[in-house]
Amino acid sequence: MIIATTVAEVREHVQSWKMNGLSIGLVPTMGFLHEGHASLMERATRECDRVVVSIFVNPIQFGPTEDLESYPRDFESDSALCAEKGVALVFHPEATEMYAPDFCTYVDMDRVTKTLCGASRPTHFRGVCTVVSKLINITKPDRSYFGQKDAQQLAVVRRMVRDLDMDVEIIGCPIVRETDGLAKSSRNTYLRPEERIAALVLSRALGAGRQMVAEGGRDSNEILSVMRSVIDTEPLARIDYVEIVDGVSMQPIESVNTGTLIAMAVYIGRTRLIDNFIVGE
């Protein structure tokens, strides 16, 4: 497995693979990899001849009060997992490699980025769109793989690729969960033992929403009221948002149907966790 730290190195290998007719898959990550990332790599290696995993904690998607410096990092473990999963190349640049000192060009988006996570993190998706567009330009992938846990991010990337005519297929992959239902996340490591137990309130709230939909419930306000009441039973939980939106536009809707996204962000102590499900999937 190749470990590259510069754009030039990546492009040299990508050009060679392309000249030999090989397909390329890209899995963008911020590292501290877990089973959710592993599932993306496994699918990518099944579907592509060569897989590139980027491991880069992207500074421009963090707000001024967010956890950039404390974000967990373990490159040795990350690279071992990539090698185990058959990844051909790990791109692990420094921030100075991705962003020149006078960098001033960003990819921004309206509407789709203004709800859910974008409402409370107003600069977040500008950073996501910018880094993902750079990674696509650098690696020239045929397909790029993203987890459904970050449902709004997946929708935003799909819209960016469509709107900017990028020649790449975006693949969404299912959420990977712990045995007790908590969605896998690098931020789970922040949770103290009592917070880890409290975090299960997210999956309980989603379960309540799923049950209402399965029983024929369609009124968004009624479903949201039940889900919020479940979360409110947990003293360590503080709701950022619990919303029901169109799965493509990310705009609130009054009635649930197939493809609707039911999503939440909840603080457990100081740790912000997200989870969701899509109706009909």
Secondary structure in CASP SS format (residue, H / E / C, confidence):
PFRMAT SS
TARGET T0000
AUTHOR 0000-0000-0000
METHOD secondary structure of the structure
MODEL  1
M C 1.00
I E 1.00
I E 1.00
A E 1.00
T C 1.00
T C 1.00
V H 1.00
A H 1.00
E H 1.00
V H 1.00
R H 1.00
E H 1.00
H H 1.00
V H 1.00
Q H 1.00
S H 1.00
W H 1.00
K H 1.00
M H 1.00
N C 1.00
G C 1.00
L C 1.00
S C 1.00
I E 1.00
G E 1.00
L E 1.00
V E 1.00
P E 1.00
T E 1.00
M C 1.00
G C 1.00
F C 1.00
L C 1.00
H C 1.00
E H 1.00
G H 1.00
H H 1.00
A H 1.00
S H 1.00
L H 1.00
M H 1.00
E H 1.00
R H 1.00
A H 1.00
T H 1.00
R H 1.00
E H 1.00
C C 1.00
D C 1.00
R E 1.00
V E 1.00
V E 1.00
V E 1.00
S E 1.00
I E 1.00
F C 1.00
V C 1.00
N C 1.00
P H 1.00
I H 1.00
Q H 1.00
F C 1.00
G C 1.00
P C 1.00
T C 1.00
E C 1.00
D C 1.00
L C 1.00
E C 1.00
S C 1.00
Y C 1.00
P C 1.00
R C 1.00
D C 1.00
F H 1.00
E H 1.00
S H 1.00
D H 1.00
S H 1.00
A H 1.00
L H 1.00
C H 1.00
A H 1.00
E H 1.00
K C 1.00
G C 1.00
V C 1.00
A C 1.00
L E 1.00
V E 1.00
F E 1.00
H C 1.00
P C 1.00
E C 1.00
A H 1.00
T H 1.00
E H 1.00
M H 1.00
Y C 1.00
A C 1.00
P C 1.00
D C 1.00
F C 1.00
C C 1.00
T C 1.00
Y C 1.00
V C 1.00
D C 1.00
M C 1.00
D C 1.00
R C 1.00
V C 1.00
T C 1.00
K C 1.00
T C 1.00
L C 1.00
C H 1.00
G H 1.00
A H 1.00
S H 1.00
R C 1.00
P C 1.00
T C 1.00
H H 1.00
F H 1.00
R H 1.00
G H 1.00
V H 1.00
C H 1.00
T H 1.00
V H 1.00
V H 1.00
S H 1.00
K H 1.00
L H 1.00
I H 1.00
N H 1.00
I H 1.00
T H 1.00
K C 1.00
P C 1.00
D C 1.00
R E 1.00
S E 1.00
Y E 1.00
F E 1.00
G E 1.00
Q C 1.00
K C 1.00
D C 1.00
A H 1.00
Q H 1.00
Q H 1.00
L H 1.00
A H 1.00
V H 1.00
V H 1.00
R H 1.00
R H 1.00
M H 1.00
V H 1.00
R H 1.00
D H 1.00
L C 1.00
D C 1.00
M C 1.00
D C 1.00
V C 1.00
E E 1.00
I E 1.00
I E 1.00
G E 1.00
C E 1.00
P C 1.00
I C 1.00
V C 1.00
R E 1.00
E C 1.00
T C 1.00
D C 1.00
G C 1.00
L C 1.00
A E 1.00
K C 1.00
S C 1.00
S H 1.00
R H 1.00
N H 1.00
T H 1.00
Y H 1.00
L C 1.00
R C 1.00
P H 1.00
E H 1.00
E H 1.00
R H 1.00
I H 1.00
A H 1.00
A C 1.00
L C 1.00
V H 1.00
L H 1.00
S H 1.00
R H 1.00
A H 1.00
L H 1.00
G H 1.00
A H 1.00
G H 1.00
R H 1.00
Q H 1.00
M H 1.00
V H 1.00
A H 1.00
E C 1.00
G C 1.00
G C 1.00
R C 1.00
D E 1.00
S H 1.00
N H 1.00
E H 1.00
I H 1.00
L H 1.00
S H 1.00
V H 1.00
M H 1.00
R H 1.00
S H 1.00
V H 1.00
I H 1.00
D H 1.00
T C 1.00
E C 1.00
P C 1.00
L C 1.00
A E 1.00
R E 1.00
I E 1.00
D E 1.00
Y E 1.00
V E 1.00
E E 1.00
I E 1.00
V E 1.00
D C 1.00
G C 1.00
V C 1.00
S C 1.00
M C 1.00
Q C 1.00
P E 1.00
I C 1.00
E C 1.00
S E 1.00
V C 1.00
N C 1.00
T C 1.00
G C 1.00
T C 1.00
L E 1.00
I E 1.00
A E 1.00
M E 1.00
A E 1.00
V E 1.00
Y E 1.00
I E 1.00
G C 1.00
R C 1.00
T E 1.00
R E 1.00
L E 1.00
I E 1.00
D E 1.00
N E 1.00
F E 1.00
I E 1.00
V C 1.00
G C 1.00
E C 1.00
END
